[in-house]
Amino acid sequence: MARISPSSSRFWLSLVLLLSTGACLTAQTPAPRPLAELINQQEPGWALVSQWLREAKNPVQVLPKTPARADSTLLAAQVTTRSPLGAIIYETGGCWWMAGGSGSWARAVRP
């Protein structure tokens, strides 16, 4: 590919054409998906998360779900409940677990 020098008229013409065609130089954010589109009833990720919880070697505490907060947090995250992250967001109020052998607890809770 040939380099175009900023001092050349081709550079400036290319820049003007690029900007005048409405081309955007930054990433565009897609429109947010509605809640109904984020909730996956056919293949929920909660089954996998539940299996992980049952098989966990360290203690885990799942905090109770608050439905309104679950909805708003899932909408903000824009991940589906098919994924483990979406399932944890939507099905719990967060989780506490014993971190390794240190005796300290780690947490993943919704804001």
N, C-alpha and C positions, 0 to 999 in steps of 0.2 A: 504494500500500500504506500503510495507516495505521500510524503509529509508536506503539509501546507504551512508555510511560514506566516505568523501573525501580521507580518508587514505586507503580505501579498493581497491583492484585490480578491483573489479566489477565496481566501480565508474569510474576509468580511462578507462577501456575497453568500458563502455557505452559511455563515452565522445568521445573517438576515433571513435567508430562506428557512433555516431551521426554526428560528423564533417566530416567523410569520405564519408558518404552517400549524402553529399551536402545539408543536412537539414540546413535551415537558422534560426538563432535565432532572427532575426528582421523581422518586418512586410514588406511584399513586396508591392510595389506600382503598381497598375494595369496600363496597358497602357492607355494613355489618349484617350478619345473618340473623333472622328472627329466632326466638327461643325454640319454637316448634321444629326448626331445621337442625338445631343443635342436639336435641334429645333423640337418641337412637334407641328405639324400643326393640328392634329386631336383633341387634348384636350389642347389647350393653357391655361396657367395659367393667362394670361392677362385679361381674362373675369372676373375672381374672383377679381383680383387686381383693375380693373376698377369699379367693384361693391363697393369695400371698399372705393375707392376714392369718389364715388358719395355719399356714406352714411357717410363719415367722418364728425364728429361734429366740428373739428378744421380745419382751413385753410390748404390746401396742394397745393404745387406748384410742378408740374412735369417738369423737365428740358428736353429740346429736345434731341432726340437720335442722336448720331453720328454713322452711320452704321459700320465703320471700328473698332471703339472702342467697339461697342456692340459685334461684332464678337470676338475680341481678349479677352475681359473680360469674355465672356461666356466660351470660350475655357479654360481660366485660372481657372475659378471657377469650371468647370466640373459638372454643374447642368443643368438639362433640363428646357426648357421653360414651361414645364407642371407645375413646381413648382412656387409659387409666387416669390421666390427669383430669379429664372432663368428668369421669365417674367419681373421683374423690371430691372434686368441687361440688358436684350436684347431689351426691348421696350422703355427704357428711358435713359436719361443722368444722372439720379439720381432724388431724391425727397427731397423737403424741407417741413416740417410740423411744425405747432405751437405745442410746447410741453406743454400739460396740460394747467393750468391756469397761468403759470409763465410769459407768454408773450415772452418767448424766443423761437427761432426756432431751431429745430433739423434737421439734414440732413443725407441723405444716398446718397452719390455720388460716381461715379466710379473714380478710381485713374487716 
